[in-house]
């Protein structure tokens, strides 16, 4: 997978509030806690993914390679 289509990651600590799903339902869904959908062109939703990460109340959505290391 190239960097343009990097899959976001949900770190431990999610409270399942559903905000990421509200902001970007094509990428996120809630099943007790937030999950990332498979087989999505994440690059097409980059701005919404970044907004969800930035505004997540628990700050558990990782969108950059550096954050996952």
N, C-alpha and C positions, 0 to 999 in steps of 0.2 A: 504494500500500500504506500503510495507516495505521500509526501508531506501535505499536499493540497487536499487530500481526502482523509486526513487523520481522524480516527474515531475518538470522540470524547470519552472520558472515563469518569465514573462516579466512585469517589473514594468512600471509605467507611465513614459513617456519621450522618448519612442522609436521614431525614425525618419523614420523608414521603409526603411533603406538603403539596406536591403537584405543580409548583410554579414553573419548573422547566418544561413540563408537558403543556402548560398553558401558553408559554412563550414559543415553543417549538415542537408541536405535536407530531411532526413528521420524523423527528429524531428520538424524542424521549417519551416514555410511558411509565406509569406508576403501578407497581405490583408489590404492595407493602412499602417498598422503597423505590426510588427512581431507577429506571433501567434505560439502556441505550439500544435502540432498534438495530438489527443487523441489516445488511444489504441496502444501506442508504448512501446516497451520494452526499456525504457530509459537507463537501465543499460547496454544494448548492445552498446549504443552510448555515454557512459560516457565521454570518452576522447574528442570526437568531441564537445559535449555539453560544457564541461569545456573550451575548446579552444574558442568556440563562445562567452562564457561569459567573458573570460579573454580579448578577442580582440574586443569586442563590443565597437564601438566608443562612445556610450552614457552610457555604463556600467549599463544597465538596466536588464540584464539577471541574475536571482538569481538561484543558484544551491545548496545551502546549507540550512539546517533547520534554522540555526542561522540567516541567512540573511533575512528570511521571517518573523521573529518574531518582 
